[in-house]
Amino acid sequence: SPSAQSRVQRLSRTSSVGRISFAVPEEENYAGLSSFLVACLTTNYISVGYLFLPWAFAHAGLLLTSIVFTVVMGLTYLTSTYVMEACARAEFLAAQEEDNLEQDNFAENGVTSIVEDAAKVDSVNLDSTFVSNVSKGSTIRNYGTVNKFKNLVHVPVIKNRKFEIPDLARVFLGERWSYFFTVTTLIDLYGITWAAAAVFALSLDAEFNLGNGKRDYELFILVFAVVVVPLSFFPVIAQLRVQMGFLCGRVMMVFLMISTTAAAYRSDTPHFQNLPDGSQQSSSPLADFSYLSASIQVAIFSTAYQFSVPVIAEASRNKSKLLELYGSACAYLFITILLSSLVVAGYFGPEYIKESCNLNWENYTGGTGGLNQDGTITGTAWWAKFISYYVAFFPVIDGVSIFSLCAFSLGEILKGFWYGEKVHDLEGHWKQDIVFRLFGCVPQLIGAMFVSDLSAIANYAGMFTILSYTVCPCLVSIYSSKLLRSFDLPTNTRYHTVFSSEIWGWLFATLGLASIAYTIVVSMVQ
């Protein structure tokens, strides 16, 4: 691994161009999205949980999968905070590489030492760590610039630099680990977008039989490609209106899924014509440990959003509030996904639940229709038809949202992986951007034409998800903390939690590796 000094020297080349103070101002006036919009966009990254997790609940058991989902969602949030902390520490250290510029800035204002020139600073809040280092001869420039010489808080925070997870691995873990975690991250993101394409094509293929067999499925993949490839070229802010529209539509879908299933529970008339009489009673077990491995993999695959931290932070206006924003988004997702999964899985049971549960609404009648002798449904009320089409086909459209967000991140990671430290020298080179955007959105579309098994995609991609979004965030958090400590700099960031200590980091990393080992052993036995 490179020395601590060489890692710091490389930060200014790895991160985005720009000279930034790490001080936290009372108001952040630079352009960006509001806190509400940031929280909303964050939920768009893991909307597949509403579709895939009911299958895991129905097979692995309502109680067992509830426990698994709770643990996984908690780990998702905590490892997201680890990514935030590592980004903030990288930003903090990168600022130290600008010593000459910082010194020039303060010299222009006649400030060279906090001890000699404290009277020239309007308001400075000194903590014990800062005072201790000043007493050793440090100058104010070693802790960043003061935002208009006011409200200086000596806590690392994310600013305008952008560090993807592979970038953090390169800086704090070394080149070899960077290559490894880049590969695992790419596999995971390709898996998520692969699944989104498969859901789109499977849903349309189930409803519209064009009489061409498998070629119908392939045709729908091509239709999906025509829509998502152009969107994958645009950053998050440019997609804002489209993404907010998808969010509103998803809220309606989840409400209809829960309400219609709850109504079917209370009715003596079948509301889903593809279910036999009496199937409204729950047949899902409380716990089936033979499906534990699959439950873990589907839960992890369906809730991974740690990779979104750098992208969302870049788009956010108030980056110091990211901890609270991610906490709010995580709480909303946990409550709504858990409730919908319990209700849907409890109603359909393992025998009738489909891998993508929205497909269970294809034959929804709301108790108003009946079956003809030829098996077709007749007499269904208009509102029941609307609900049936909406719940069954909104995920088809929603896949566009998931795909475009993830594919954009894929292109950015691929470009950084290929060019390494020189990537920021290529800002504005549209030809290179086009090439990597295409590599970020085309390969999985080709793969989806040949493999459409959603459980297989989730199971295999899930192991790489653990490595990229549990093990890697833990390690970069641990070693970034050690690196700052080696320079006698404060390690607590604006995103510090009670689980930020290195002990917790090692514990969560070990838990992630143990789950991978368990999954491999179970797969070999089965």
Backbone hydrogen bonds, N-H to C=O, Kabsch-Sander energy under -0.5 kcal/mol:
donor,donor_aa,acceptor,acceptor_aa,energy
7,R,3,S,-2.0
8,V,4,A,-2.0
9,Q,5,Q,-2.2
10,R,6,S,-1.4
11,L,7,R,-0.6
11,L,8,V,-1.1
12,S,8,V,-0.6
13,R,10,R,-0.8
14,T,10,R,-2.0
15,S,11,L,-2.7
20,I,18,G,-0.6
29,N,27,E,-0.7
33,L,315,A,-3.5
38,V,34,S,-2.2
39,A,35,S,-2.3
40,C,36,F,-2.1
41,L,37,L,-2.6
42,T,38,V,-2.0
43,T,39,A,-1.2
44,N,40,C,-0.7
44,N,41,L,-0.9
45,Y,42,T,-1.3
46,I,43,T,-0.8
47,S,44,N,-0.7
49,G,46,I,-1.5
49,G,302,S,-0.6
50,Y,47,S,-1.4
51,L,48,V,-1.0
52,F,48,V,-2.3
53,L,49,G,-1.4
55,W,52,F,-0.7
56,A,52,F,-1.0
57,F,53,L,-2.5
58,A,54,P,-2.5
59,H,55,W,-1.7
60,A,56,A,-2.6
61,G,57,F,-1.1
62,L,285,P,-2.4
63,L,286,L,-0.8
64,L,286,L,-2.3
65,T,61,G,-2.2
66,S,62,L,-1.2
67,I,63,L,-2.0
68,V,64,L,-2.4
69,F,65,T,-3.0
70,T,66,S,-2.1
71,V,67,I,-2.3
72,V,68,V,-2.7
73,M,69,F,-2.8
74,G,70,T,-2.1
75,L,71,V,-2.4
76,T,72,V,-2.4
77,Y,73,M,-2.1
78,L,74,G,-2.4
79,T,75,L,-2.9
80,S,76,T,-1.4
81,T,77,Y,-1.8
82,Y,78,L,-1.5
83,V,79,T,-1.8
84,M,80,S,-2.1
85,E,81,T,-2.5
86,A,82,Y,-2.5
87,C,83,V,-2.5
88,A,84,M,-2.5
89,R,85,E,-2.5
90,A,86,A,-2.4
91,E,87,C,-2.3
92,F,88,A,-2.4
93,L,89,R,-2.6
94,A,90,A,-2.4
95,A,91,E,-1.7
96,Q,92,F,-0.8
96,Q,93,L,-0.7
97,E,93,L,-0.8
97,E,94,A,-0.8
98,E,95,A,-1.3
99,D,96,Q,-1.0
102,E,98,E,-3.0
103,Q,99,D,-3.0
104,D,100,N,-2.4
105,N,101,L,-2.2
106,F,102,E,-2.3
107,A,103,Q,-2.5
108,E,104,D,-2.0
109,N,105,N,-0.7
110,G,107,A,-1.3
111,V,106,F,-3.1
112,T,110,G,-0.6
117,D,113,S,-2.8
120,K,117,D,-1.7
121,V,118,A,-1.3
122,D,120,K,-0.5
123,S,149,F,-1.4
125,N,152,L,-0.9
126,L,124,V,-0.7
127,D,125,N,-0.5
131,V,127,D,-2.5
132,S,128,S,-2.4
133,N,129,T,-2.0
134,V,130,F,-2.5
135,S,131,V,-2.2
136,K,132,S,-0.6
136,K,133,N,-0.7
137,G,134,V,-2.0
138,S,133,N,-1.9
142,N,139,T,-1.6
143,Y,140,I,-1.7
144,G,141,R,-1.3
147,N,145,T,-0.5
148,K,146,V,-1.2
149,F,146,V,-1.0
150,K,147,N,-1.6
152,L,123,S,-0.7
153,V,151,N,-0.5
155,V,153,V,-2.0
164,E,162,K,-0.5
168,L,164,E,-2.1
169,A,165,I,-2.2
170,R,166,P,-2.1
171,V,167,D,-2.2
172,F,168,L,-2.7
173,L,169,A,-2.1
174,G,169,A,-1.2
178,S,174,G,-1.7
179,Y,175,E,-2.4
180,F,176,R,-2.1
181,F,177,W,-2.8
182,T,178,S,-2.0
183,V,179,Y,-2.0
184,T,180,F,-2.0
185,T,181,F,-2.1
186,L,182,T,-2.4
187,I,183,V,-2.4
188,D,184,T,-2.1
189,L,185,T,-2.5
190,Y,186,L,-2.7
191,G,187,I,-2.0
192,I,188,D,-2.3
193,T,189,L,-2.2
194,W,190,Y,-2.2
195,A,191,G,-2.4
196,A,192,I,-1.9
197,A,193,T,-2.0
198,A,194,W,-2.2
199,V,195,A,-2.6
200,F,196,A,-1.8
201,A,197,A,-2.2
202,L,198,A,-2.9
203,S,199,V,-2.3
204,L,200,F,-1.9
205,D,201,A,-2.5
206,A,202,L,-2.1
207,E,203,S,-1.2
208,F,204,L,-3.0
209,N,207,E,-0.7
210,L,208,F,-0.9
215,R,212,N,-1.6
216,D,213,G,-1.4
217,Y,213,G,-0.7
218,E,214,K,-1.9
219,L,215,R,-2.2
220,F,216,D,-2.0
221,I,217,Y,-1.7
222,L,218,E,-1.8
223,V,219,L,-1.9
224,F,220,F,-2.3
225,A,221,I,-2.2
226,V,222,L,-2.0
227,V,223,V,-1.1
228,V,224,F,-2.7
229,V,225,A,-2.1
231,L,227,V,-0.9
232,S,228,V,-2.0
233,F,230,P,-1.4
234,F,231,L,-1.9
239,Q,235,P,-1.1
239,Q,236,V,-0.8
240,L,237,I,-1.4
243,Q,239,Q,-2.9
244,M,240,L,-2.5
245,G,241,R,-1.8
246,F,242,V,-1.9
247,L,243,Q,-2.1
248,C,244,M,-2.2
249,G,245,G,-2.0
250,R,246,F,-2.3
251,V,247,L,-2.2
252,M,248,C,-1.8
253,M,249,G,-2.0
254,V,250,R,-2.6
255,F,251,V,-2.1
256,L,252,M,-2.4
257,M,253,M,-2.5
258,I,254,V,-2.3
259,S,255,F,-2.7
260,T,256,L,-2.4
261,T,257,M,-1.5
262,A,258,I,-2.3
263,A,259,S,-2.2
264,A,260,T,-1.9
265,Y,261,T,-1.7
266,R,262,A,-1.1
267,S,263,A,-0.5
267,S,264,A,-0.7
273,Q,363,N,-2.1
275,L,272,F,-1.8
279,S,276,P,-1.7
281,Q,278,G,-1.3
288,D,60,A,-3.0
291,Y,288,D,-1.9
292,L,289,F,-1.2
295,S,291,Y,-2.6
296,I,292,L,-2.5
297,Q,293,S,-2.3
298,V,294,A,-2.7
299,A,295,S,-2.3
300,I,296,I,-2.4
301,F,297,Q,-2.7
302,S,298,V,-2.2
303,T,299,A,-0.8
303,T,300,I,-0.7
304,A,300,I,-0.7
308,S,305,Y,-1.3
309,V,306,Q,-1.6
311,V,307,F,-0.5
312,I,308,S,-3.2
313,A,309,V,-2.8
314,E,310,P,-1.9
315,A,311,V,-1.4
316,S,312,I,-1.2
317,R,33,L,-2.7
319,K,317,R,-0.8
321,K,318,N,-1.5
322,L,319,K,-1.3
325,L,321,K,-2.2
326,Y,322,L,-2.8
327,G,323,L,-1.8
328,S,324,E,-2.2
329,A,325,L,-2.3
330,C,326,Y,-2.5
331,A,327,G,-2.2
332,Y,328,S,-2.2
333,L,329,A,-2.4
334,F,330,C,-2.6
335,I,331,A,-2.3
336,T,332,Y,-2.3
337,I,333,L,-2.5
338,L,334,F,-2.2
339,L,335,I,-2.3
340,S,336,T,-2.3
341,S,337,I,-2.4
342,L,338,L,-2.3
343,V,339,L,-2.2
344,V,340,S,-2.6
345,A,341,S,-2.5
346,G,342,L,-2.0
347,Y,343,V,-1.5
348,F,344,V,-2.4
349,G,345,A,-2.1
352,Y,348,F,-0.9
352,Y,349,G,-0.6
353,I,349,G,-1.9
357,C,51,L,-2.2
357,C,355,E,-0.7
359,L,356,S,-2.3
360,N,357,C,-1.8
361,W,358,N,-1.6
362,E,359,L,-1.4
363,N,360,N,-0.5
364,Y,361,W,-1.4
365,T,271,H,-3.0
366,G,271,H,-1.5
368,T,365,T,-1.3
370,G,378,T,-2.5
372,N,376,T,-3.3
375,G,372,N,-1.7
378,T,370,G,-3.0
385,K,381,A,-2.0
386,F,382,W,-2.2
387,I,383,W,-2.2
388,S,384,A,-2.5
389,Y,385,K,-2.6
390,Y,386,F,-2.8
391,V,387,I,-2.7
392,A,388,S,-1.9
393,F,389,Y,-2.1
394,F,390,Y,-2.5
397,I,393,F,-1.3
397,I,394,F,-0.6
398,D,394,F,-3.3
399,G,395,P,-1.8
400,V,397,I,-1.8
401,S,397,I,-0.6
401,S,398,D,-0.7
402,I,398,D,-1.7
403,F,399,G,-2.6
404,S,400,V,-2.4
405,L,401,S,-1.9
406,C,402,I,-2.3
407,A,403,F,-3.0
408,F,404,S,-1.7
409,S,405,L,-1.6
410,L,406,C,-2.4
411,G,407,A,-2.3
412,E,408,F,-1.9
413,I,409,S,-2.5
414,L,410,L,-2.7
415,K,411,G,-2.2
416,G,412,E,-2.2
417,F,413,I,-2.4
418,W,414,L,-2.2
419,Y,415,K,-2.4
420,G,416,G,-1.9
422,K,419,Y,-1.9
423,V,420,G,-1.6
425,D,422,K,-1.6
426,L,423,V,-1.5
427,E,424,H,-0.8
429,H,426,L,-2.3
430,W,428,G,-1.3
433,D,429,H,-1.8
434,I,430,W,-2.5
435,V,431,K,-1.8
436,F,432,Q,-2.2
437,R,433,D,-2.4
438,L,434,I,-2.2
439,F,435,V,-2.0
440,G,436,F,-1.2
441,C,437,R,-0.6
441,C,438,L,-1.1
442,V,438,L,-2.3
445,L,442,V,-0.7
446,I,442,V,-1.9
447,G,443,P,-2.4
448,A,444,Q,-2.3
449,M,445,L,-0.8
449,M,446,I,-0.8
450,F,446,I,-0.5
450,F,447,G,-1.4
451,V,447,G,-2.2
454,L,452,S,-0.9
457,I,453,D,-2.0
458,A,454,L,-2.6
459,N,455,S,-2.5
460,Y,456,A,-2.3
461,A,457,I,-2.3
462,G,458,A,-1.8
463,M,459,N,-0.8
463,M,460,Y,-0.5
464,F,460,Y,-0.8
465,T,461,A,-1.9
466,I,462,G,-1.8
467,L,463,M,-1.5
468,S,464,F,-2.5
469,Y,465,T,-2.8
470,T,466,I,-1.7
471,V,466,I,-2.2
472,C,467,L,-2.1
474,C,470,T,-1.5
475,L,471,V,-2.3
476,V,472,C,-2.7
477,S,473,P,-1.9
478,I,474,C,-2.3
479,Y,475,L,-2.7
480,S,476,V,-1.8
481,S,477,S,-1.7
482,K,478,I,-1.9
483,L,479,Y,-2.0
484,L,480,S,-2.1
485,R,481,S,-2.1
486,S,482,K,-1.9
487,F,483,L,-0.9
487,F,484,L,-0.7
488,D,485,R,-1.6
489,L,484,L,-2.6
494,R,156,P,-2.3
496,H,493,T,-1.4
500,S,497,T,-1.7
505,G,501,S,-1.8
506,W,502,E,-2.6
507,L,503,I,-2.1
508,F,504,W,-2.7
509,A,505,G,-2.3
510,T,506,W,-2.4
511,L,507,L,-2.2
512,G,508,F,-2.2
513,L,509,A,-2.3
514,A,510,T,-2.5
515,S,511,L,-2.0
516,I,512,G,-1.6
517,A,513,L,-2.4
518,Y,514,A,-2.6
519,T,515,S,-2.1
520,I,516,I,-2.4
521,V,517,A,-2.4
522,V,518,Y,-2.6
523,S,519,T,-2.3
524,M,520,I,-2.1
525,V,521,V,-2.3
526,Q,522,V,-2.6
